[in-house]
Amino acid sequence: MKKLLLISLLVALTASFASADLNSLVREYRSATGMSERATVLRKFGDEKPKGSATFLAREFQALGDDKDGNYLQTIIVEALAKIGSAKAGVALVEIAYAADEGLQSLIKGKFIAMEKQLPAIAKSAFALRSKSSAVGKVLLISAMQRVKSAKRIAPLLEKALKDKNPEVRMAAAEALELLQVPRGIAAIAKLLSDPDPEVAMLAADILAASNNPEKYRREILAALKSSGDKIKLRCLDLLAGMADKKVAREVLPLAKSENAEIRHYVAAIIAASDDYTFVDRLLSMLKNATDKEKLAVAGVLAAVSGVDHGTDIAKWKEWWEKAKEDFRYASIEISPTYSGAGTLTFFGTGIDSNKIIFIIDTSQSMSEVYEKSTGKKITGRTTADLDKLSGKAMKIEVAKKELTRCIKTLTKDIKFNVFSFSTAISPWKTKLHPATRKNKADAIDFAKDMEPRGLTNLFGVIEAALSDKEVDTLYILTDGEPTTGRFGRTAAADAFVAAVLELIAKRKKKVRIHAFGFYLRGRGRAILVSLAQATGGSFKDL
């Protein structure tokens, strides 16, 4: 009994001392004057690690939002939480990320990467958070989790994140699971085809299309046909077209009544590919019982699969079928997939038409501007948190990184590629082309995710660097402005710039095609890219 009392007393004393340590540090911080003094005390929380520090530091981080020294002191808090290094401190980093600017968010992500051993414990608690504000931190955490070597430890946690209320978190988790290449992870992603958010559902479809065996997830694809909008239906039909049989044809048959002509075209193609002529009888039955509006749709599918057209006249269709059914053969219906993934590789809608390519991405300071696709209007002065609320608008660098990441994921193993980012300086992912293996694609995506806008636009320098690779024969160049530094910078004429690039190409044994993309480019910048694309047999596209 005395022994139990002694143990209880020791526990109580320990808790009391821990509380006292925290309280004394809090009092010291509150009485500190000046930024330097306050920073010194905040560092002590990380050094001494008294119990309760993570909770206090998280509250203080948010309270410093309006403080004149706020950004500096918030940086010290992030450093202190990382130094504490506990799972609770990691969760605190998740919770405060929404209140951090982009620089601090990047720092938080770096701290998560350094806390690799603690990430599973952090994720387990963080993914249980239900507040909307925690979404930013969860995405940063997931980005760090992609670098953990043990997929078995991480995959189950990411699967939990697929059920998060925030679509950005679900998308981040899906992308991370794809990179891990765990079979059960892809199966979990397949369920997102029926996600209420169309962007999440489209991402899931892209991931399945890029997988080795999308047919394995036929059940989830068919289920999505019943619950999704037309855009997702088309993407699913695009996947199903490659596995058309009687069962698939039976499932898609009700879509013959769709008002969407593209959907009906896919339905007709899948029915024809099934080679089961009883579907003509089913279509005739549908035509008979359809509403006036539906009859036009069903009649169009009948005409497509049969090669004849009797409009909505059911009597003529039946008369035709009685004569034709004995020797009937379905018409040949071609499908040209609108969406990338099902055998079609694209970058911003332009086909990947080579197996030796370099992506060149502008990361100059202007790429931090918010961009509205419909008008090309710059909308500045927005915070990262505001961007989620804007419809059809996004930061240019984020648009570029998202499409580059999507494209890299779809590259096949026979393709060799490299990635260059450029501003004032030129930063290649690798010194030469590398095959699109699973590991190389994951590494290149990490490189892309770390791109940050800064500096000027050294366009000629990056093209010259890319052309120094003797293997490359196709460049995909994305920029948002004219050259502003380096050779042929601000003052050089567009003609002189183009002539110098063409001279570099002429000296090579292998010719090079240039596909160019511009964020609402005008003036000299547009003239340069359009001329380069035309002169090399490539294309130019306004984004």
LUMFILUM-876701 format. One record per residue (C-alpha): residue in three letters; y negated, z negated, x. Coordinates in steps of 0.25 Angstrom, whole numbers, padded with zeros to 4 digits, always signed. Example, Ala and Ser with C-alpha at 12.3 -4.5 7.8 and 13.67 -1.06 7.14 Angstrom:
REM LUMFILUM-876701
ALA+0018-0031+0049SER+0004-0029+0055
***
This chain:
REM LUMFILUM-876701
MET+0000+0000+0000LYS-0010-0004+0011LYS-0006+0009+0018LEU-0010+0017+0006LEU-0023+0010+0004LEU-0026+0012+0019ILE-0024+0027+0018SER-0033+0028+0005LEU-0044+0020+0012LEU-0043+0030+0024VAL-0044+0042+0015ALA-0056+0036+0008LEU-0063+0033+0021THR-0060+0047+0026ALA-0066+0053+0013SER-0078+0044+0014PHE-0081+0048+0028ALA-0079+0063+0025SER-0089+0061+0013ALA-0098+0054+0022ASP-0098+0064+0033LEU-0101+0075+0022ASN-0112+0066+0016SER-0119+0063+0029LEU-0119+0078+0033VAL-0125+0082+0019ARG-0136+0071+0021GLU-0138+0076+0035TYR-0140+0090+0030ARG-0149+0086+0018SER-0158+0079+0028ALA-0158+0090+0038THR-0171+0098+0040GLY-0173+0112+0044MET-0163+0123+0045SER-0157+0119+0059GLU-0154+0105+0055ARG-0147+0109+0042ALA-0139+0119+0049THR-0134+0109+0059VAL-0130+0100+0048LEU-0123+0111+0041ARG-0115+0114+0053LYS-0110+0100+0054PHE-0103+0102+0040GLY-0094+0112+0047ASP-0092+0104+0060GLU-0089+0091+0053LYS-0082+0096+0041PRO-0084+0084+0032LYS-0076+0085+0019GLY-0085+0092+0008SER-0093+0100+0018ALA-0088+0114+0012THR-0093+0110-0002PHE-0107+0105+0003LEU-0109+0117+0012ALA-0106+0126+0000ARG-0116+0120-0009GLU-0126+0120+0002PHE-0124+0134+0005GLN-0128+0138-0009ALA-0139+0128-0009LEU-0145+0135+0003GLY-0148+0148-0004ASP-0163+0146-0006ASP-0165+0139+0007LYS-0174+0145+0017ASP-0163+0142+0028GLY-0152+0145+0018ASN-0145+0157+0025TYR-0144+0151+0038LEU-0139+0137+0033GLN-0129+0145+0024THR-0124+0152+0036ILE-0122+0138+0043ILE-0114+0133+0030VAL-0105+0145+0031GLU-0102+0142+0046ALA-0100+0127+0042LEU-0090+0130+0031ALA-0082+0140+0040LYS-0082+0129+0051ILE-0076+0119+0041GLY-0065+0129+0039SER-0058+0123+0027ALA-0053+0130+0014LYS-0064+0123+0007ALA-0075+0128+0016GLY-0069+0142+0014VAL-0070+0141-0001ALA-0085+0136+0001LEU-0088+0149+0009VAL-0082+0157-0003GLU-0091+0149-0013ILE-0104+0151-0005ALA-0102+0166-0002TYR-0109+0170-0014ALA-0122+0163-0010ALA-0122+0169+0004ASP-0129+0182+0008GLU-0121+0194+0014GLY-0122+0188+0029LEU-0117+0175+0025GLN-0106+0181+0016SER-0101+0189+0029LEU-0101+0176+0037ILE-0093+0169+0026LYS-0083+0180+0027GLY-0082+0179+0042LYS-0080+0164+0040PHE-0068+0167+0030ILE-0062+0176+0041ALA-0063+0165+0051MET-0056+0155+0041GLU-0044+0164+0040LYS-0034+0152+0040GLN-0041+0146+0029LEU-0043+0158+0020PRO-0030+0156+0012ALA-0035+0142+0008ILE-0049+0146+0006ALA-0045+0158-0003LYS-0035+0149-0011SER-0047+0141-0016ALA-0058+0151-0016PHE-0050+0161-0025ALA-0049+0149-0035LEU-0065+0149-0036ARG-0069+0154-0049SER-0084+0155-0047LYS-0091+0169-0047SER-0099+0165-0035SER-0086+0163-0027ALA-0083+0178-0027VAL-0091+0182-0015GLY-0084+0172-0007LYS-0070+0176-0012VAL-0073+0190-0008LEU-0077+0186+0006LEU-0065+0177+0007ILE-0056+0189+0003SER-0062+0198+0013ALA-0059+0188+0024MET-0045+0186+0019GLN-0042+0200+0022ARG-0041+0197+0036VAL-0031+0186+0035LYS-0018+0191+0042SER-0008+0184+0032ALA-0008+0192+0020LYS+0003+0183+0013ARG-0007+0171+0014ILE-0019+0179+0008ALA-0013+0189-0002PRO-0010+0178-0013LEU-0024+0173-0012LEU-0030+0187-0013GLU-0021+0189-0025LYS-0028+0177-0032ALA-0041+0183-0029LEU-0037+0196-0036LYS-0039+0187-0049ASP-0053+0182-0046LYS-0063+0183-0057ASN-0073+0191-0048PRO-0069+0206-0046GLU-0075+0206-0032VAL-0065+0196-0028ARG-0054+0203-0034MET-0057+0216-0027ALA-0059+0209-0013ALA-0045+0202-0015ALA-0039+0216-0019GLU-0044+0223-0007ALA-0039+0211+0002LEU-0025+0212-0004GLU-0025+0227-0002LEU-0028+0225+0013LEU-0017+0214+0014GLN-0007+0224+0009VAL+0002+0214+0002PRO+0010+0220-0009ARG+0008+0209-0019GLY-0007+0210-0016ILE-0007+0225-0020ALA+0001+0221-0033ALA-0009+0210-0036ILE-0021+0221-0034ALA-0014+0230-0044LYS-0016+0220-0055LEU-0031+0222-0053LEU-0030+0236-0059SER-0032+0229-0072ASP-0044+0221-0067PRO-0056+0220-0077ASP-0065+0224-0065PRO-0064+0239-0063GLU-0068+0239-0048VAL-0057+0229-0046ALA-0047+0238-0054MET-0051+0250-0046LEU-0049+0243-0033ALA-0035+0239-0037ALA-0032+0253-0040ASP-0038+0258-0027ILE-0029+0248-0019LEU-0016+0252-0027ALA-0019+0267-0024ALA-0020+0264-0010SER-0007+0256-0010ASN+0006+0262-0005ASN+0012+0261-0019PRO+0003+0261-0031GLU+0015+0264-0040LYS+0019+0250-0037TYR+0008+0245-0046ARG+0010+0254-0058ARG+0011+0243-0068GLU-0003+0238-0064ILE-0009+0252-0064LEU-0003+0255-0078ALA-0008+0241-0083ALA-0022+0244-0078LEU-0022+0257-0087LYS-0023+0248-0099SER-0034+0239-0096SER-0044+0246-0087GLY-0056+0256-0089ASP-0055+0271-0086LYS-0058+0270-0071ILE-0047+0261-0068LYS-0037+0269-0078LEU-0041+0281-0070ARG-0038+0274-0057CYS-0024+0269-0062LEU-0021+0283-0068ASP-0024+0288-0054LEU-0013+0279-0048LEU-0003+0281-0059ALA-0004+0297-0057GLY+0004+0295-0044MET+0015+0288-0051ALA+0016+0295-0065ASP+0029+0294-0072LYS+0033+0292-0087LYS+0029+0277-0087VAL+0015+0280-0081ALA+0013+0291-0091ARG+0017+0282-0103GLU+0007+0271-0098VAL-0005+0281-0096LEU-0002+0289-0109PRO-0011+0280-0118LEU-0023+0285-0109ALA-0021+0299-0114LYS-0031+0294-0125SER-0042+0290-0115GLU-0056+0296-0116ASN-0056+0297-0101ALA-0052+0311-0097GLU-0048+0307-0082ILE-0038+0297-0088ARG-0032+0307-0097HIS-0030+0317-0086TYR-0022+0306-0078VAL-0014+0303-0090ALA-0011+0318-0092ALA-0007+0319-0077ILE+0002+0306-0078ILE+0009+0311-0090ALA+0011+0325-0084ALA+0017+0319-0072SER+0027+0310-0080ASP+0034+0323-0084ASP+0038+0316-0097TYR+0035+0326-0108THR+0036+0315-0119PHE+0022+0311-0116VAL+0018+0324-0123ASP+0024+0318-0136ARG+0016+0305-0133LEU+0003+0312-0131LEU+0005+0320-0144SER+0008+0307-0151MET-0005+0301-0145LEU-0013+0313-0150LYS-0008+0312-0164ASN-0011+0297-0165ALA-0024+0297-0157THR-0038+0296-0162ASP-0047+0308-0162LYS-0054+0303-0149GLU-0040+0301-0142LYS-0034+0314-0147LEU-0044+0322-0138ALA-0039+0313-0126VAL-0024+0314-0129ALA-0025+0329-0132GLY-0032+0331-0118VAL-0020+0324-0111LEU-0010+0333-0119ALA-0017+0345-0115ALA-0017+0341-0100VAL-0002+0338-0099SER+0002+0350-0107GLY-0007+0361-0103VAL-0011+0365-0117ASP-0022+0360-0126HIS-0021+0358-0141GLY-0032+0349-0142THR-0030+0337-0152ASP-0022+0346-0162ILE-0009+0338-0163ALA-0001+0348-0171LYS-0004+0359-0160TRP+0001+0349-0149LYS+0014+0346-0156GLU+0016+0361-0159TRP+0014+0364-0144TRP+0023+0352-0140GLU+0035+0357-0149LYS+0035+0370-0141ALA+0031+0365-0127LYS+0039+0352-0126GLU+0053+0359-0121ASP+0047+0366-0109PHE+0035+0357-0107ARG+0029+0354-0094TYR+0017+0345-0091ALA+0005+0352-0086SER+0001+0349-0071ILE-0010+0339-0071GLU-0017+0336-0057ILE-0024+0323-0054SER-0036+0322-0045PRO-0038+0307-0043THR-0052+0302-0044TYR-0050+0289-0037SER-0046+0287-0023GLY-0033+0280-0019ALA-0023+0289-0026GLY-0022+0298-0013THR-0037+0300-0013LEU-0045+0294-0002THR-0060+0294-0003PHE-0072+0287+0002PHE-0083+0286-0008GLY-0076+0297-0016THR-0075+0307-0004GLY-0061+0310+0000ILE-0055+0305+0013ASP-0051+0319+0018SER-0047+0316+0033ASN-0038+0306+0040LYS-0047+0304+0051ILE-0060+0297+0046ILE-0071+0288+0049PHE-0079+0280+0039ILE-0094+0278+0043ILE-0101+0267+0035ASP-0116+0264+0036THR-0119+0249+0038SER-0134+0250+0040GLN-0143+0239+0034SER-0146+0248+0022MET-0131+0248+0018SER-0134+0234+0013GLU-0143+0239+0002VAL-0138+0239-0013TYR-0135+0253-0018GLU-0134+0258-0032LYS-0125+0270-0033SER-0131+0277-0045THR-0145+0278-0039GLY-0144+0275-0025LYS-0155+0265-0027LYS-0155+0253-0016ILE-0156+0240-0022THR-0159+0230-0012GLY-0162+0215-0012ARG-0148+0211-0019THR-0139+0201-0014THR-0124+0203-0012ALA-0121+0194-0025ASP-0131+0203-0033LEU-0123+0216-0030ASP-0111+0212-0038LYS-0120+0212-0050LEU-0126+0226-0048SER-0119+0237-0055GLY-0117+0250-0047LYS-0124+0244-0035ALA-0119+0238-0022MET-0122+0236-0007LYS-0120+0250+0000ILE-0112+0243+0012GLU-0103+0237+0001VAL-0101+0250-0006ALA-0097+0257+0008LYS-0088+0246+0012LYS-0081+0245-0002GLU-0078+0260-0002LEU-0074+0261+0013THR-0064+0249+0011ARG-0058+0256-0001CYS-0057+0269+0006ILE-0051+0263+0019LYS-0040+0256+0010THR-0036+0270+0005LEU-0034+0277+0018THR-0020+0282+0021LYS-0013+0279+0034ASP-0015+0294+0039ILE-0030+0292+0040LYS-0037+0287+0052PHE-0050+0281+0050ASN-0062+0273+0056VAL-0074+0266+0050PHE-0088+0265+0056SER-0100+0257+0051PHE-0113+0260+0056SER-0128+0255+0056THR-0136+0254+0069ALA-0122+0251+0076ILE-0109+0259+0074SER-0097+0250+0071PRO-0083+0257+0070TRP-0071+0250+0064LYS-0062+0257+0075THR-0065+0265+0088LYS-0056+0276+0082LEU-0049+0281+0069HIS-0037+0272+0065PRO-0026+0275+0055ALA-0028+0269+0041THR-0017+0259+0042ARG-0017+0246+0033LYS-0022+0238+0044ASN-0033+0247+0049LYS-0038+0249+0035ALA-0039+0234+0033ASP-0047+0233+0047ALA-0056+0244+0043ILE-0059+0238+0029ASP-0063+0225+0036PHE-0072+0233+0045ALA-0079+0239+0033LYS-0080+0225+0026ASP-0088+0220+0038MET-0098+0231+0037GLU-0112+0225+0035PRO-0125+0233+0034ARG-0135+0231+0045GLY-0143+0240+0055LEU-0148+0255+0054THR-0140+0268+0052ASN-0134+0275+0064LEU-0128+0286+0057PHE-0127+0296+0069GLY-0121+0285+0078VAL-0110+0282+0069ILE-0106+0297+0066GLU-0106+0299+0081ALA-0097+0287+0083ALA-0087+0292+0072LEU-0087+0306+0078SER-0083+0300+0091ASP-0069+0298+0085LYS-0061+0311+0089GLU-0051+0309+0077VAL-0061+0308+0065ASP-0063+0320+0057THR-0070+0314+0044LEU-0082+0304+0043TYR-0086+0296+0030ILE-0100+0292+0032LEU-0107+0282+0023THR-0122+0279+0025ASP-0134+0275+0016GLY-0146+0280+0025GLU-0151+0289+0036PRO-0149+0287+0051THR-0158+0276+0056THR-0154+0273+0070GLY-0146+0279+0082ARG-0146+0293+0086PHE-0152+0302+0075GLY-0158+0290+0068ARG-0170+0289+0060THR-0178+0301+0065ALA-0168+0312+0067ALA-0167+0323+0057ALA-0155+0325+0048ASP-0151+0338+0054ALA-0151+0333+0068PHE-0142+0321+0064VAL-0132+0331+0058ALA-0132+0341+0069ALA-0129+0329+0079VAL-0117+0325+0071LEU-0112+0339+0069GLU-0113+0341+0084LEU-0105+0328+0086ILE-0094+0334+0077ALA-0094+0348+0084LYS-0091+0341+0097ARG-0078+0336+0091LYS-0065+0343+0091LYS-0062+0338+0077LYS-0073+0341+0066VAL-0078+0330+0057ARG-0081+0329+0042ILE-0092+0320+0037HIS-0092+0314+0023ALA-0105+0306+0020PHE-0109+0296+0010GLY-0123+0291+0007PHE-0129+0280-0001TYR-0140+0288-0008LEU-0144+0295+0005ARG-0156+0303+0005GLY-0165+0310+0016ARG-0160+0311+0030GLY-0148+0302+0028ARG-0142+0311+0017ALA-0146+0324+0024ILE-0137+0319+0036LEU-0125+0315+0029VAL-0125+0327+0019SER-0127+0337+0031LEU-0116+0330+0039ALA-0106+0331+0027GLN-0109+0345+0024ALA-0108+0350+0039THR-0095+0343+0041GLY-0088+0347+0028GLY-0089+0333+0023SER-0096+0327+0010PHE-0108+0319+0007LYS-0108+0309-0005ASP-0120+0301-0011LEU-0115+0287-0014
***
